[in-house]
């Protein structure tokens, strides 16, 4: 697709939302609008959304933008409506996990996560946990898949709670260490795979 305007778009993000009609994630995978340029919108590593260098203070606006966020095959992030496609900057993951609920234990355990934009997911087949290490800082970089290639970084408090749940797969010494959720075992060194 040819870019109409590769420069920064002058479109007001608050005007962009007039195209959005539903609550929750929009069916952005079904839309193929023309690329309209870059938007002065950035998602910081801590999950704060900025427009023109200033944080967006309205949580409802952030949730609305999050509902039209898409990661394309070029590994760039876009806000997408049926009529427009605008590239934005994402420093790390577009979402941050801010809370976790634990139900059960062992293989029947379920971990429910809440993102900073209000989405809730249960870790499992469709929402895999990956335990990565930051190549630059060598710090843990735990992420969980939210939807359509979009991931959430676990905040420090949730990560520490998750570490408290680490166990061996079959409860025997020498077995791989990891976390159970919804019948899946996520190994600490597995990059999200499970057997």
Secondary structure, DSSP 8 states (H G I E B T S, - for coil): ---S--SB----HHHHGGG--SSSS--GGG----EEEEEEEEE-TTS-EEETTEE---HHHHHHHHTTEEE-TTS-EEEE-SS-EEEEEESS-SEEEEEEEEES-GGG-EEEEEETTS-EEE-SSSS-EEEEE-TTT--EEEEEEEETTEEEEE-HHHHHHHHTT-EETTSSTTS-EEEEETTEEEETTTTT---
